[in-house]
Amino acid sequence: MKEPSVLFRQEGPVGVITLNRPNSHNAVTAEMVSEFQALRAGIGWDSGLSVLLLTAQGPDFCIGTDPEAWRRFPSREEALTYLSLTPIIASFNQPVIAAIAGRAYGQGLELALACDLRLCAEEASFALPQIASGEIPFDGGTQRLPRLIGRLRAMEMILTGKAINAAEAKDIGLVNGIVPAAELNASAFNLAKELAAKGPIALRYAKEAVLKGLDLTLEQGLRLEADLYFLLHTTQDRREGITAFREKRSPKFEGR
């Protein structure tokens, strides 16, 4: 029986998603996208998951789109429909943390950009090299990278296609932290558990406020923030937070 391209396990409020094509350096295929779609369909608002962690088997996070995947489709237009993966990752209500070992190139970097936080190993490297093949990124790279690191540095990475190392990635704000490779998954999981100890509804609303606010005027963004703030105050979790504070104990959030 063929191994799945994507593995999933739940550890309490943390869901761990693992790219599972190590022999192909986790290159993206249509099957991988399809498995992500099925996974996404099963992770809803009431799934009991507060945080998701995206990891990868093998020495590399993801080196891009599998060349064989393109050849399966009669046109590039059709291929894009079945090979685009970042909209699925970006659609999760829960915060998503990427644990990046080795190379995150091409679509692999685009997957990482669709996550909310990124930790990487000391040996990690990052690139959008499509320009060398006469192409451009297709899965959100030209849009998410400038929003994350600014137009100047993003333009340089996209137009030159050159790779940057972990230290450079940290300096320009592409990753949140760097850890030794042997500690990467444990460090990322500990970060996920730290976030999961917060109120799950508050985590989701905070993510929504930041991401949606980027596409709004300041006035509209402030209104969105206020709306979500007041909506949060109608939840049982908010009442539990206040009660726990008064009783000087850790809150027991239930996502309600």
Backbone hydrogen bonds, N-H to C=O, Kabsch-Sander energy under -0.5 kcal/mol:
donor,donor_aa,acceptor,acceptor_aa,energy
7,L,18,T,-2.7
9,R,16,V,-1.7
11,E,14,V,-3.2
12,G,10,Q,-0.5
14,V,11,E,-1.8
15,G,51,V,-2.4
16,V,9,R,-3.2
16,V,14,V,-0.5
17,I,15,G,-0.6
17,I,53,L,-3.3
18,T,7,L,-2.6
19,L,55,T,-2.4
20,N,5,S,-3.6
24,S,21,R,-1.5
25,H,22,P,-1.5
26,N,21,R,-3.4
27,A,24,S,-1.4
28,V,64,G,-2.7
33,V,29,T,-1.9
34,S,30,A,-2.4
35,E,31,E,-2.4
36,F,32,M,-2.1
37,Q,33,V,-2.3
38,A,34,S,-2.0
39,L,35,E,-2.2
40,R,36,F,-3.1
41,A,37,Q,-2.0
42,G,38,A,-0.9
42,G,39,L,-0.9
43,I,39,L,-0.5
43,I,40,R,-1.2
44,G,42,G,-0.8
47,S,44,G,-1.2
50,S,13,P,-3.0
51,V,13,P,-1.8
52,L,95,P,-2.6
53,L,15,G,-2.9
54,L,97,I,-3.6
55,T,17,I,-3.2
55,T,53,L,-0.6
57,Q,19,L,-2.7
61,F,101,A,-1.4
61,F,103,R,-0.8
62,C,103,R,-2.2
63,I,25,H,-1.5
66,D,28,V,-2.6
69,A,66,D,-1.2
70,W,66,D,-0.9
70,W,67,P,-0.5
71,R,67,P,-1.0
72,R,68,E,-0.5
72,R,69,A,-0.9
73,F,70,W,-1.5
79,A,75,S,-2.1
80,L,76,R,-2.6
81,T,77,E,-1.1
82,Y,78,E,-1.2
83,L,79,A,-1.8
84,S,80,L,-1.3
85,L,83,L,-0.5
88,I,85,L,-1.0
89,I,85,L,-1.5
90,A,86,T,-3.0
91,S,87,P,-0.8
91,S,88,I,-0.6
92,F,89,I,-1.2
97,I,52,L,-2.7
98,A,117,L,-2.8
99,A,54,L,-2.8
100,I,98,A,-0.6
100,I,119,L,-3.0
101,A,99,A,-0.7
104,A,125,S,-2.2
105,Y,62,C,-2.0
106,G,127,A,-1.8
108,G,105,Y,-2.7
109,L,106,G,-0.7
110,E,106,G,-1.8
111,L,107,Q,-2.1
112,A,108,G,-1.6
113,L,109,L,-2.5
114,A,110,E,-1.3
115,C,112,A,-1.3
116,D,96,V,-2.4
117,L,96,V,-1.8
119,L,98,A,-2.9
120,C,177,G,-2.1
121,A,100,I,-2.5
122,E,179,V,-1.1
124,A,121,A,-1.7
125,S,102,G,-2.1
126,F,164,I,-2.5
127,A,104,A,-1.7
131,I,128,L,-0.5
132,A,129,P,-1.7
133,S,130,Q,-1.8
134,G,131,I,-1.6
135,E,130,Q,-2.0
143,Q,140,G,-0.9
144,R,140,G,-3.1
145,L,141,G,-1.5
147,R,143,Q,-1.0
148,L,144,R,-1.4
148,L,145,L,-0.5
149,I,145,L,-2.9
150,G,146,P,-1.8
154,A,150,G,-1.9
155,M,151,R,-2.8
156,E,152,L,-1.7
157,M,153,R,-2.3
158,I,154,A,-2.5
159,L,155,M,-2.8
160,T,156,E,-2.0
161,G,157,M,-1.6
164,I,126,F,-2.5
166,A,124,A,-0.9
169,A,165,N,-2.4
170,K,166,A,-2.3
171,D,167,A,-2.2
172,I,168,E,-1.9
173,G,170,K,-1.0
174,L,169,A,-2.7
175,V,169,A,-1.0
176,N,118,R,-3.1
177,G,118,R,-1.0
179,V,120,C,-2.3
183,E,180,P,-1.7
184,L,180,P,-0.6
184,L,181,A,-1.1
187,S,183,E,-2.9
188,A,184,L,-2.8
189,F,185,N,-2.4
190,N,186,A,-2.4
191,L,187,S,-2.0
192,A,188,A,-2.2
193,K,189,F,-2.6
194,E,190,N,-2.2
195,L,191,L,-2.3
196,A,192,A,-2.6
197,A,193,K,-1.1
198,K,195,L,-2.1
203,L,199,G,-2.3
204,R,200,P,-1.9
205,Y,201,I,-2.6
206,A,202,A,-2.5
207,K,203,L,-2.1
208,E,204,R,-2.5
209,A,205,Y,-2.7
210,V,206,A,-2.1
211,L,207,K,-2.6
212,K,208,E,-2.4
213,G,209,A,-1.5
214,L,210,V,-1.1
215,D,212,K,-1.3
216,L,213,G,-1.6
221,G,217,T,-2.8
222,L,218,L,-2.6
223,R,219,E,-1.6
224,L,220,Q,-2.3
225,E,221,G,-2.6
226,A,222,L,-2.2
227,D,223,R,-2.6
228,L,224,L,-2.5
229,Y,225,E,-2.3
230,F,226,A,-2.6
231,L,227,D,-2.2
232,L,228,L,-2.4
233,H,229,Y,-1.3
234,T,231,L,-1.5
235,T,232,L,-1.8
236,Q,256,R,-1.5
239,R,235,T,-1.3
240,E,236,Q,-2.4
241,G,237,D,-2.4
242,I,238,R,-2.0
243,T,239,R,-2.4
244,A,240,E,-2.8
245,F,241,G,-1.9
246,R,242,I,-2.2
247,E,243,T,-2.2
248,K,245,F,-0.8
249,R,244,A,-2.4
253,F,251,P,-0.6
